[in-house]
Amino acid sequence: MRLLLGWLQRCAGLFTPQRRERALTDELDAHLQLHIDDNLRAGMMPDEARRNALMKLGGLEPAKEAYRDGGTVPFLENVFRDARFALRQLRKNPSFTCIAVLVLALGLCASVSLFAFVDAALIKPLPYRDPSRLVYVTEKSAQFPHANLSYPDYIDWKRRNRVFSSLEVFTNTGFLLDSGGAATPVPGVRVSDGFFHTLGVRPVLGRDFRPGEDTPKAPNTVILSYGAWQTRFGGPTNIIGRTLRLSGVSYTVIGVLPATFQFALRGPAEFWIPLRPNSHCEQMRHCHDLLGIARLDPGVSLPVALSDTQSIARQLEQEYPRDNRGQGANVVPLTEAVVGEIRPILLTLLGAGLLLLLIACINIASLLLVRSESRRREIAVRSSLGASSIRLITQFVTESFVLIALGSVFGLIFADGAMKILLKLIPADMLGGMPYLQGVGLNCHTLLFAGGVVFIAGLLFSSVPTLHLYFSELRGGLTEGSRGSAGRAWRRLGSHLVVVELAVAMVLLVGAGLLNKSLHHLLHVELGFQPNHLATIHIAAPPSRYAKDEKIIGLQRDVLERAQGLPGVQSAGLIDLLPVGYNSNTDWIRFVGRPYHGEHNEVNSRDVSPSYFKTIQARLLQGRYFTEADSATSPHVAIINQALAKQYFPGQDPIGQRFGNDDLDPKSIRQIVGVVADIRDGSLDSEIWPAEYLPYTQNPDTNFSLIVRTVQSGGSVLSSLREAIRGIDPQVGTLDESLMPERIARSPSAYLHRSSAWLVSGFAGLALLLGVIGLYGVVAYSVEQRTREIGIRMALGAENGTILQLILKEAGWLTLSGLAGGTVCALFAATLMGKLLFGIQSWDLPTLLSAGGFLAAAALLASFIPARRAAAVNPVEALRAE
């Protein structure tokens, strides 16, 4: 304890140097005076008494030095002294300091901000109990690697599996919350009774669903999300037991979920109810509308679980060949299901950020080399006065970390702002499906990452002048004779660093070019309709109020009449799922009169009104559109797209052909009356599937979308549409109001491609700037070091053009080396990011040539300035300066 207190007192002396020096001076003066008084009493003369006293103390300065070493920690005191000296050096060179700090801050900002997103999405564990044991369980078909489960299949999987301690299912739904006479659409999820128990989530208020609470005869219960409890109801503690009306049905609140609970697979759901097989779909094995989660038994690996579920799928296929033919099984970690789609994008962006950080570090290392070269005389003087190599190296290390500390402060400030900006750029509907991004920020993980980057950068920056010091002749620095060899050594190292910079810049430029070209192809892909001047709004009617098909059809007709009567509306149509969404709501069809062997012909299925195709201006290739005569009582008809006609009727006329379900139930048989050009019903980057379009009157639903074509911009029409629909029935809800161009632009595929292209382009621009600056620095330093050589050449008759060519040739070789290495690395990087490209190959030659040409032109411009300065050297002045 005494040693610890003594050490702490010595450390405290570092922070009070002036008071410590005053006390030391006073104490030494007192000791000196005591010795002088003793000598005077012994009969010495005053001068002799003082000289004798000084000799006994060993001299004032040595005594002070010995006291300082004993009163503080010498190593820490040296560090503090070096840090103060480093700050003075940086203040004396403001241009160097500002450039180095800004370059480091930008590189750190890019890497840290992107790592924060990678950490939130890919590294941080899901907020559930033992998340590594949770898996995502689905069926698998030829079209869908993760296909929905049917309810009967789920029951069989739950009973037969030997690998899951629990297996539960869920599916999205929507409700109309009765709020004082008006209906408010709210998102919800239907889950089996053990869903939250499987996740390991407990309500903060109330209770979880009990076993058997998802049976048809159980009371209607609901669990609220924390956000719904706070925003919808004000957060009262007596919410448990309250009755709510959702879509016309009464539910009793039994619990409130934790504020931290998130389930990204279903987005921002507010109401959770038990899943009961009451619907017609869930009573049929061939109707798939559920997804599963499961918890692996202890000791069961993922391959074993996959093998077990695949075995069950094969058994069900044999037992139910008509319904389960071709239906396999798929089991993946729940984390993979949550973030699998954005993983390659985040890793690509993080790689770009790290490459930019690498260029920044290389540039700063080059600046430090130049600075250490200019300080060679200072270093030599200090060495000749007795400074050891360790002492000089300590000084360089301290200066490097002081520089990094300044850059890190600004880098973290920039990174915090960049993260907030990036989050705001994500559309709200997409962000709702990414709840894991709520933790993005300067947390422990990002600060540890930043600390690691700073430490590695510190080692790099301190090693550069240290190695330069080690390989230089320190004593020779007192003369100018060693200048040429040291300059040549630095030019070689600096040249290598510039080649690396240019290669990295080439990689980023090619990546940016490929992503931008891919984005252009994506945004100009053929849609099959005209999106301009289209406005859309989704409509949800309470099933309890519109239980019969006649009432639903009446509501849909009223909506169309009200919409078409609004000012500025040219036409209006209805569809159950808007285009440029996703390939879903599929149907298995079988053609009349053709051999059938149990295969599943899966096609997209859409219910539309007669005016839908004219409203979106789709092209009719054959036959006719629907008419009002195609009613619920008339013969069933269908319109198909060109993809279906090509796949199932090659070289035939599909008009008049008939198809139905797998059983060819007479009620399911439809006659093809028209063929339309392919409409992109799925996402922008997905292939166009075969599709059937059915009259909405022959399959009415309480959820549908209204799409209108306006005379001018549709923004002013949206509010009028909403009021018109509410005027029909206040219990009908509206949501997702948007213009079609905006809907396409903010679609997940467009956003992900656009954000990747823009971010990588920004990194590429910074990398190009830093690479060009690095090349300029190397060439400029080379010109400075070769001033004597240039002067001699010109004195011997060399012309200005020859000198210009000499310098540009040196810069050209550096540029070509960087381009060659960068092209090889770019091809490899482009192959890795192949999943992010659309409509373009990773080895796209125009992009490679454009990136290389742009980089070469910028490098030529950067090297031309110092080359021209070299050509203008006066040989007399150059030789006199030497």
C-alpha positions, 0 to 999 in steps of 0.5 A: 500500500505504501508503494502504491501511494508513493507511485500515485504521488509521483504520478500526481507530480506530473500534473503540477510541474510549476508548483513542484519546481517552486517547492524544489527550488525553495527546498534546495535553497533552504538546504544550501543556506543551512550548509553555508551557515554551517561553513560560516560558523566554521570560519570560512569566508562567504564565497568559500562557504557557498562553494563548499556547500554547492560541492556537498550538494553535488551542484544545483542542477544535478540535485534538481534532476535527481529529485525530479526522477524521484518525485515523478515517473520519468517515463511518463514525464518524458511522454508528457514532455514529448506530447507538448513538444509534438503539439508545438511542432504541429502548431508550427506546421498548420498546413501539414497538421490540417491535411493530416488530421482531415485525411485521417478523420475522413478515413476513420469516419468512413470505416467506423460509420459503416462498421457500425451498420455491420455490427448492428446487422451482422455481428451483434446477436439477436435480442433473444435467449440463446439466439444461436439455437434459433432457426428459420424453418420453411418449405422449399420449392423450385421457385422459392428457396424459402417457401411458406408452410401450410398449416397441416404441414406445420402440424405434421412437422411439429409432431414428427420432428426429432430435432426441435425443442419447439416449433412455432409459426407466424404470419403477417396480418393487418387490423382496423383499430376502432378508435372512436368511430373511425378505423385506423389501419395497424400492423399485426402478426398471428402467431402460434401459442409458443412463439414468444416462449421459443424466442425466450421473450417475456412480456413486461406487463401481463402474461404470454399466450398459454398452451391451447390459446391458439385453438378455435374455441379459445377466447380472443386475446392480444399482446401489445408491442411496447410502442403501441402501448405507449403511442396508442393508449398512453402507457397505462398500467391498467391496460391488462384486461382492457377490451379492444376492437380489431377489424370488428372483433373484440380482443382482451389485452393480456400482455405488453412486450418489452421495449427492446423486443424486435422481430425483423421478419415481420416488420414493426408489428403492433398487435400480436394475436394467436394463430387459429386455423379458421380461414379456408386457406389454413384448412387446406394442405396446398395453401401455404401462408405460414413461416416457422421458427424453431429452437434446436434441441441441445446437441443438435447441429444445423445439418442434422436439423435440415436432414430431419426436416427434409426427411419429413418433407419426403414422407409428406410428399409420398403421403400427399403426392397431389399437394406436396409434390416438389415441396422440400424443407429448408432450415437456416439460422434465424440471423441469416434469415433476418440479414441475409439479403443485406449482408453482401451490400454491407460487407461491400460498403465496409470493404470500400470504407476500409480501402479508403482508410488504407489510402488515407493512412498511406497518404499520411505516412507519405506526409510523415516521410516528407516531414521526417526528411525535412527534420533530418538535420534536427535529428542529427543535431539531437543525436550528436548532443547525446539523444539515444535512438530509443529517445528519438523513437519515443519522440516519433511515436508520441508525435504520431499518436498525438496526430492520431488523437486529433484525427480520431476526435474529428473522425468520431464526430464525423462518424456520428453525424454520418451514421445519423444521416445514413439512417435518415436516408433509409425509407421509413417503411424499410427501416421498420423492417430493420429494427436491428439498426436502432442500435447504430451509433457510437457504442462499445463495439464501434469504439473498440473498432475505432480504437483498434484502427487508431492503434494500428494506424499509430503503429504504422505512422510511428514506424515510418519515421522510425525506419527512416531514422534507422536506415539513415546516417544520422551523423551525416545529417550535419552535412548535405552529402547524404541528402541524395541517398536518403532522398532516393530511398524515400522516393523508392518507398514513396513510389511504392506507396503511391502505386498502392494508392492508385491501385486501391483508387482503381478498385473503388472507381471500377466498383463505383462504375459497375454499381452506377451502371447497374443502378442505371439498368435497374431504374430503366428496366422494362416495367410493362406499364407507364408509371408516370402520373399514377397514384396508389392507395391501399384500402382495408375493409373490416371482414366482419362488416364485409363478410359477403362477396356482394358487399365487398364487390359493392364497396369496390365499385363505390371506390372506383366510381368515387375515384373516377369522379374526382377532378384531375383523374383520368381513370382508376383501377383495382388490384390486390397487389401493386406491381413492382412489389414481390413475386408472391400470392402464387397459384398452382395451375393445371391445363385442361386436355394436357397430360398431368403427372402431379407437377406444380405449375406455379404462377403469380396470381393477381385480381384486377378490375376491368379498368386496371390495364387501361389505367396503367397503360399495359399493352394488350397483345391478344384477345381482350381486356375484362369487362363489367360482364365478367361478373361473379355469375358469368363463366370464369375467365383469365388474362395471362402475361406473355411469359406464361404464354411463352412457357406453356403455349410455345407456338400456339394461340393461348386464347380460348385455352382453359386451366384450373387447379390441380384437381381441375375442380369445375369451379376453378376452370377459367378460359384465357381471353387475353394476353398482355405484355409482361408487367413487372409484378415482382421487384425490379431485379427479379425475373418476370414470372408467368402470371394470371390476372383474374376479374376482381368480382370473381375472387373479392377480398377486403384488402385491395389497392386503388391505382389512378391515372391523373392529368398532372402530378398525382400528389394533389389527388392522394388526399382527395382519394383518402377523403372520398374513401372515408366518405363511403364508410368511416370503418374502411381504412386507408394506408400506403398512399404514394405516387408510383414513381416514388414507390419504385424509387424507394422500393428495397431493390432500388434503394439498396442498389442506389445507396451502394452506388452512391456510397462507393462512388463517394469513396471512389472520389475521395480515393481518387483525390487522395491518390492524385495528391499522393502522386503529386507529392512523390513527383514534386519531392522527386523534382526537389531532390533532383534539382542538381541533376536537372540543373546539370542536364540543362547545363549540358544542353538538355531542352525543356521538353526533354526534362518534362518528358523525363519527369512525366515518364517517371510519373507514367510508370507509377501510374501504369503500375497502379493501373495494372495492379488495380485492374487485377484487384478490381476484377477480383473485387467485382467478382465478389460483388457480383450479387449486387450487379444487375444487367451487367457483367463483373468484367464489363470492359467499358467500365474498366476502360473508363475507370482506367482512363479517368484515373490516368488523366487525373494522374497525368494532370497531377504530375504535369504541374511539378514536371513543368516546374522542373522544366523551368529550372534555371541551371545556374541557380540550381547549381548555386543552390547546391 
